[in-house]
């Protein structure tokens, strides 16, 4: 799964983050109203997925900045 995330393009990563945040919102709402979830770990897993995606995105940003800094020198 982690290697599949790294193969995604930047726009796809942003879309996945938005999708995961929407899912978390829905699960939190479901938990707040019914006080039960089929799988309570789903929120934790989605948070981890978002963190992975944002980490990959940030690594790419830093990689691009380092390449441009080397060209300037």
C-alpha positions as CSV (number, residue, x, y, z in Angstrom):
1,X,0.0,0.0,0.0
2,X,2.7,2.5,0.9
3,X,4.5,1.9,-2.4
4,X,1.3,2.5,-4.3
5,X,1.0,5.9,-2.6
6,X,4.4,6.9,-3.7
7,X,3.4,6.1,-7.3
8,X,0.6,8.7,-7.2
9,X,1.0,12.1,-8.9
10,X,0.7,15.3,-6.9
11,X,-2.9,16.0,-8.0
12,X,-3.9,12.5,-7.1
13,X,-2.3,12.8,-3.6
14,X,-4.3,16.0,-3.0
15,X,-7.5,14.3,-4.1
16,X,-6.8,11.3,-1.8
17,X,-6.2,13.6,1.1
18,X,-9.4,15.5,0.5
19,X,-11.3,12.2,0.1
20,X,-9.8,10.8,3.4
21,X,-10.7,14.0,5.3
22,X,-14.2,13.7,4.0
23,X,-14.4,10.1,5.2
24,X,-13.1,11.0,8.6
25,X,-15.7,13.7,8.9
26,X,-18.5,11.3,8.0
27,X,-17.2,8.7,10.5
28,X,-16.9,11.2,13.3
29,X,-20.4,12.4,12.6
30,X,-21.6,8.8,12.6
31,X,-19.9,8.2,15.9
32,X,-21.2,11.4,17.4
33,X,-24.8,10.6,16.6
34,X,-25.0,6.9,17.1
35,X,-22.0,6.5,19.5
36,X,-20.9,3.4,17.7
37,X,-18.9,2.4,14.7
38,X,-18.5,-1.0,13.1
39,X,-14.7,-0.6,13.2
40,X,-13.5,2.1,15.5
41,X,-10.0,1.9,14.2
42,X,-11.1,3.2,10.8
43,X,-10.6,6.8,12.0
44,X,-7.1,6.1,13.2
45,X,-6.2,4.4,9.9
46,X,-7.5,7.3,7.9
47,X,-5.5,9.7,9.9
48,X,-2.4,7.6,9.3
49,X,-3.2,7.5,5.6
50,X,-3.5,11.3,5.5
51,X,-0.2,11.7,7.3
52,X,1.5,9.4,4.8
53,X,0.1,11.3,1.9
54,X,1.1,14.6,3.3
55,X,4.6,13.3,4.1
56,X,5.1,12.1,0.5
57,X,3.8,15.5,-0.8
58,X,6.2,17.4,1.5
59,X,9.2,15.2,0.5
60,X,8.5,16.0,-3.1
61,X,8.3,19.7,-2.4
62,X,11.7,19.6,-0.6
63,X,13.2,17.5,-3.3
64,X,12.2,20.1,-5.9
65,X,13.5,22.9,-3.8
66,X,16.9,21.2,-3.4
67,X,17.2,20.6,-7.1
68,X,16.4,24.3,-7.8
69,X,18.9,25.4,-5.1
70,X,21.7,23.3,-6.7
71,X,21.0,24.9,-10.1
72,X,21.3,28.4,-8.7
73,X,24.7,27.8,-7.3
